[in-house]
Amino acid sequence: MTKHAFKPFIIAFCGVNGVGKSTNMAKVAYRLKVKAGLSVMIAACDTFRAGAVEQVKKHAKVLEVKTFDKGYGKEPSDVCKEAINIAQRDKIDVVLVDTAGRMQDDIPLMNALSKLV
């Protein structure tokens, strides 16, 4: 019998500024944890918007789920990759990835998103 590596399910929350990505991510975390009984980690990959990391941490604290962050000014794809590695190591079922808001015509931010995904 072959032993397979544990792989968490990953959901990235993407969209334009101010649509409620972080708030809706918290709602999904609640449903996954409470209703489905899964372990959840939130990855704070919005390293651009002031207050984004704190917002994610506050949601996670209230929901009693793990968070992963590296602060601001970091490469979002690196933060995401590290969060996934930790979730894999700790056998966390789902990683919810909070991303920076962006408009689809903002080429640098869309390129950063494609690198993250």
C-alpha positions in Angstrom: 0.0 0.0 0.0 1.4 3.4 -1.0 1.5 6.2 1.6 0.3 9.5 0.1 1.3 12.9 1.4 -1.4 14.9 3.2 -2.6 17.8 1.1 -4.9 20.4 2.4 -7.8 21.8 0.3 -7.0 25.4 -0.6 -9.5 28.2 -1.3 -8.2 31.7 -2.4 -10.5 34.6 -1.9 -10.1 37.1 -4.8 -12.0 40.2 -6.0 -12.0 43.9 -6.2 -11.4 46.2 -3.2 -14.1 46.4 -0.6 -16.4 43.5 -1.7 -16.0 41.7 1.6 -13.4 39.0 0.8 -12.0 38.9 4.4 -15.5 38.9 6.0 -16.8 36.2 3.7 -13.7 34.2 4.3 -14.5 34.3 8.0 -18.0 33.0 7.3 -16.6 30.2 5.2 -14.1 29.3 8.0 -17.0 29.2 10.5 -19.0 26.8 8.3 -16.0 24.6 7.6 -15.1 24.4 11.2 -18.4 24.3 13.0 -20.7 22.7 10.4 -18.3 20.4 8.7 -15.9 19.7 11.5 -12.8 20.5 9.5 -9.6 22.1 10.7 -9.0 25.5 9.1 -6.0 27.8 8.7 -6.3 31.4 7.3 -3.3 32.6 5.4 -3.0 36.4 5.5 -1.7 37.0 1.9 -2.9 40.6 1.6 0.4 42.1 2.5 -0.5 45.4 0.9 -3.6 46.9 2.5 -3.1 48.6 5.9 -5.0 46.6 8.6 -5.5 43.5 6.4 -3.4 41.2 8.5 -4.9 42.5 11.7 -8.4 42.0 10.3 -7.6 38.3 9.4 -6.1 37.7 12.8 -9.2 39.1 14.6 -11.5 36.9 12.6 -9.3 33.9 13.3 -9.1 34.6 17.0 -12.9 34.9 17.3 -13.3 31.6 15.3 -10.5 29.9 17.1 -8.7 28.9 13.9 -5.1 29.1 13.1 -3.6 32.0 11.1 -0.4 32.4 9.2 1.1 35.7 8.3 4.5 37.3 7.6 3.4 40.9 8.1 3.3 43.5 5.4 5.5 44.1 2.3 6.1 40.4 1.7 5.6 38.5 -1.5 2.1 37.1 -1.2 2.9 33.9 -3.1 5.7 33.2 -0.7 3.4 33.7 2.3 0.8 31.4 0.7 3.4 28.7 -0.1 4.7 28.7 3.5 1.2 28.6 4.9 0.3 25.6 2.8 3.5 23.8 3.8 2.7 24.3 7.5 -0.9 23.2 6.9 0.4 20.1 5.2 2.8 19.4 8.1 0.1 19.9 10.7 -2.5 18.1 8.7 -4.9 21.0 8.6 -7.8 20.2 6.3 -8.4 23.6 4.6 -6.3 26.7 4.0 -8.3 29.9 3.2 -6.1 32.5 1.4 -6.9 36.1 1.9 -5.6 38.2 -1.1 -5.3 41.9 -1.8 -8.2 43.5 -3.6 -7.5 44.3 -7.3 -9.1 45.4 -10.4 -8.8 43.1 -13.4 -7.0 45.8 -15.4 -4.2 46.3 -12.9 -1.6 44.2 -14.6 1.0 44.1 -11.8 -1.6 42.9 -9.2 -3.1 40.4 -11.6 0.4 39.0 -12.3 1.0 38.7 -8.5 -2.4 36.9 -8.2 -1.4 34.4 -11.0 1.9 33.8 -9.2 0.0 33.1 -5.9 -2.5 30.8 -7.5 
